[in-house]
């Protein structure tokens, strides 16, 4: 009986202490900071591509050396174009544009060249620019750039048609040449990968030209100086 009398108060005391310690321990646990793993940062991928519809708007300027007062005009065209961009960091990038265009050169000015069908040629004008991209405008990402173009002329054909003065060009050859280039444009990103692009470039492209005709050899210069105006889709890897 004596032993039982001693056990009862001990059990009661333990229950009381447990009741007090339980909430206190629970409170301590609830107040402990919960550590969560930081979200994984998306790896930086330096590559971007764009596919554009490109308008090539040339300057109607040039001359035939043997004909004072002569002029040359070049047709405009719209072509598909691909460009590849590599980002060195979030602001600086290099862009290479690839595409081919076809143009028709005709004579203007003096009677001997007016209406003269000089010929047609395909152009491969790869252009490399160094760009600076502005990143503080959210989804709107404008950029500016400058660089160099090298144009290769191929598939050249002469007009072989007499104009009003009876002049016929029987051989036409535009010479490959370098040209400086500047550009400005923007990407508007719909999400982290896809966006819409508008881009404008100016080239100072002025190849020399030579040919043959039924009145003798001809030489000159064709001042293409095109504006390249494009719009299309951006994909950032």
Secondary structure per residue as TSV (DSSP state, phi and psi in degrees):
chain	resnum	aa	ss	phi	psi
A	1	X	-	360.0	-39.8
A	2	X	H	-64.2	-40.9
A	3	X	H	-63.0	-41.3
A	4	X	H	-63.6	-38.1
A	5	X	H	-64.7	-32.5
A	6	X	H	-75.5	-36.9
A	7	X	H	-68.8	-36.8
A	8	X	H	-60.9	-52.2
A	9	X	H	-59.9	-33.3
A	10	X	H	-65.7	-40.3
A	11	X	H	-67.2	-41.2
A	12	X	H	-62.2	-44.6
A	13	X	H	-62.5	-40.5
A	14	X	H	-64.1	-39.2
A	15	X	H	-63.9	-41.8
A	16	X	H	-64.4	-45.1
A	17	X	H	-64.5	-39.1
A	18	X	H	-63.5	-40.2
A	19	X	H	-64.3	-35.3
A	20	X	H	-76.6	-42.9
A	21	X	H	-69.9	-31.6
A	22	X	H	-59.0	-57.3
A	23	X	H	-60.5	-36.4
A	24	X	H	-64.4	-44.0
A	25	X	H	-64.7	-39.6
A	26	X	H	-63.9	-39.7
A	27	X	H	-64.1	-41.2
A	28	X	H	-62.7	-41.5
A	29	X	H	-65.6	-42.8
A	30	X	H	-66.7	-25.3
A	31	X	T	-87.0	-5.2
A	32	X	S	-70.8	135.4
A	33	X	-	-63.0	141.9
A	34	X	-	-99.3	118.0
A	35	X	-	-94.9	128.0
A	36	X	-	-119.0	146.1
A	37	X	-	-67.2	136.5
A	38	X	-	-64.0	142.5
A	39	X	-	-61.7	141.9
A	40	X	-	-67.3	129.6
A	41	X	-	-73.3	137.8
A	42	X	-	-69.5	129.5
A	43	X	-	-63.7	139.7
A	44	X	-	-75.8	122.5
A	45	X	-	-110.7	123.4
A	46	X	-	-81.0	-4.4
A	47	X	E	-97.9	140.4
A	48	X	E	-142.2	142.9
A	49	X	E	-127.5	155.0
A	50	X	E	-137.5	145.0
A	51	X	E	-120.2	124.7
A	52	X	E	-128.7	157.0
A	53	X	E	-91.6	126.3
A	54	X	E	-119.2	123.1
A	55	X	E	-93.8	125.4
A	56	X	E	-106.7	106.2
A	57	X	E	-108.7	108.2
A	58	X	-	-92.2	163.9
A	59	X	-	-93.6	130.5
A	60	X	-	-82.5	82.7
A	61	X	E	-150.2	150.6
A	62	X	E	152.0	-178.2
A	63	X	E	-160.3	158.1
A	64	X	E	-106.7	121.9
A	65	X	T	-58.5	-35.9
A	66	X	T	-80.1	-5.9
A	67	X	S	-124.8	100.1
A	68	X	T	-58.4	138.3
A	69	X	T	79.8	5.4
A	70	X	E	-76.2	161.8
A	71	X	E	-146.1	164.2
A	72	X	E	-133.7	141.2
A	73	X	E	-124.1	146.8
A	74	X	E	-125.6	137.1
A	75	X	-	-70.7	154.5
A	76	X	-	-91.6	165.8
A	77	X	E	-156.5	162.7
A	78	X	E	-125.4	128.7
A	79	X	E	-139.8	160.5
A	80	X	E	-75.9	150.7
A	81	X	E	-146.2	142.6
A	82	X	E	-117.2	135.7
A	83	X	E	-130.0	149.9
A	84	X	E	-122.1	127.7
A	85	X	E	-120.2	136.9
A	86	X	E	-120.5	123.2
A	87	X	E	-92.1	122.7
A	88	X	S	-74.6	-34.7
A	89	X	S	-154.3	-167.0
A	90	X	S	-69.0	-17.2
A	91	X	S	-107.4	-40.8
A	92	X	E	-99.7	135.7
A	93	X	E	-149.6	161.3
A	94	X	E	-118.6	138.9
A	95	X	E	-125.8	135.7
A	96	X	E	-119.0	124.6
A	97	X	E	-104.8	143.4
A	98	X	E	-132.6	137.1
A	99	X	-	173.3	169.8
A	100	X	E	-131.3	147.3
A	101	X	E	-134.1	156.6
A	102	X	E	-122.1	134.5
A	103	X	E	-134.4	153.9
A	104	X	E	-118.3	124.8
A	105	X	E	-104.3	130.1
A	106	X	E	-129.5	159.2
A	107	X	E	-89.3	152.1
A	108	X	E	-139.8	-178.8
A	109	X	E	83.9	-119.6
A	110	X	S	-58.9	158.1
A	111	X	T	-59.3	-35.3
A	112	X	T	-68.0	-25.5
A	113	X	T	-112.5	-10.2
A	114	X	T	-64.1	125.3
A	115	X	T	75.1	9.0
A	116	X	-	-73.4	127.6
A	117	X	E	-85.5	96.6
A	118	X	E	-71.8	-46.9
A	119	X	E	152.1	-176.9
A	120	X	E	-125.1	155.8
A	121	X	E	-155.3	147.7
A	122	X	E	-91.8	145.0
A	123	X	E	-121.0	132.8
A	124	X	E	-112.5	103.6
A	125	X	E	-113.2	62.3
A	126	X	E	-56.7	134.1
A	127	X	E	-130.2	127.2
A	128	X	E	-113.0	125.0
A	129	X	E	-127.3	150.8
A	130	X	E	-99.9	127.6
A	131	X	E	-118.5	151.9
A	132	X	E	-117.0	123.1
A	133	X	E	-103.3	128.5
A	134	X	-	-85.9	132.9
A	135	X	-	-118.0	5.9
A	136	X	S	-96.1	14.9
A	137	X	S	-116.8	25.0
A	138	X	T	68.5	-129.8
A	139	X	T	-69.3	-21.4
A	140	X	E	-86.4	117.5
A	141	X	E	-128.0	87.7
A	142	X	E	-77.4	161.1
A	143	X	E	-153.0	159.8
A	144	X	E	-131.6	157.3
A	145	X	E	-159.9	166.5
A	146	X	E	-151.9	151.6
A	147	X	E	-176.5	-148.4
A	148	X	E	-136.8	146.6
A	149	X	E	-118.2	144.6
A	150	X	E	-129.3	116.0
A	151	X	E	-103.3	129.2
A	152	X	E	-106.8	126.9
A	153	X	E	-99.7	132.0
A	154	X	E	-146.4	170.0
A	155	X	E	58.6	39.1
A	156	X	E	-83.7	135.4
A	157	X	E	-133.5	146.8
A	158	X	E	-86.2	158.1
A	159	X	-	-66.5	-44.6
A	160	X	-	56.2	32.0
A	161	X	-	-132.1	132.2
A	162	X	-	-74.5	140.7
A	163	X	-	-91.1	-170.0
A	164	X	T	-62.0	-25.8
A	165	X	T	-89.2	1.0
A	166	X	-	82.0	13.6
A	167	X	-	-87.6	133.7
A	168	X	-	-125.7	124.4
A	169	X	E	-87.0	121.0
A	170	X	E	-103.8	-14.5
A	171	X	E	-148.3	136.3
A	172	X	E	-135.9	131.9
A	173	X	E	-144.9	114.0
A	174	X	E	-92.2	139.2
A	175	X	-	-95.0	137.5
A	176	X	-	-56.6	145.5
A	177	X	E	-157.2	158.2
A	178	X	E	-89.7	157.3
A	179	X	E	-153.4	141.3
A	180	X	E	-73.3	155.9
A	181	X	E	-142.2	144.5
A	182	X	E	-129.1	158.2
A	183	X	E	-151.7	159.3
A	184	X	E	-150.4	154.3
A	185	X	E	179.7	-171.2
A	186	X	E	-155.2	153.9
A	187	X	E	-110.6	139.3
A	188	X	E	-115.9	109.6
A	189	X	E	-86.2	125.4
A	190	X	S	-78.9	-38.4
A	191	X	S	-146.6	-163.1
A	192	X	S	-70.6	-13.3
A	193	X	S	-117.4	-42.4
A	194	X	E	-102.5	143.6
A	195	X	E	-158.9	179.7
A	196	X	E	-117.0	139.1
A	197	X	E	-126.3	141.7
A	198	X	E	-128.5	132.4
A	199	X	E	-142.3	139.1
A	200	X	E	-130.8	129.3
A	201	X	E	-125.4	151.3
A	202	X	E	-125.4	126.8
A	203	X	E	-114.8	142.0
A	204	X	-	-104.1	80.6
A	205	X	-	-106.9	113.2
A	206	X	E	-135.5	75.7
A	207	X	E	-72.7	148.5
A	208	X	E	-79.5	161.6
A	209	X	E	-141.6	144.8
A	210	X	E	-141.6	157.5
A	211	X	E	-165.3	176.3
A	212	X	E	-120.5	153.1
A	213	X	E	-147.0	174.9
A	214	X	T	-73.1	-4.3
A	215	X	T	-113.8	7.8
A	216	X	E	124.9	-179.6
A	217	X	E	-71.2	146.9
A	218	X	E	-129.6	148.1
A	219	X	E	-138.6	164.4
A	220	X	E	173.9	-165.1
A	221	X	E	-139.7	137.7
A	222	X	E	-110.7	113.7
A	223	X	E	-89.0	87.1
A	224	X	-	-70.5	-49.5
A	225	X	-	38.5	55.5
A	226	X	-	-77.3	150.4
A	227	X	E	-91.4	130.2
A	228	X	E	-108.9	108.0
A	229	X	E	-114.9	115.9
A	230	X	E	-128.7	153.9
A	231	X	E	-145.4	140.9
A	232	X	E	-177.8	-153.4
A	233	X	E	-111.0	138.2
A	234	X	E	-106.8	139.7
A	235	X	E	-131.4	120.3
A	236	X	E	-103.2	122.4
A	237	X	-	-71.2	360.0
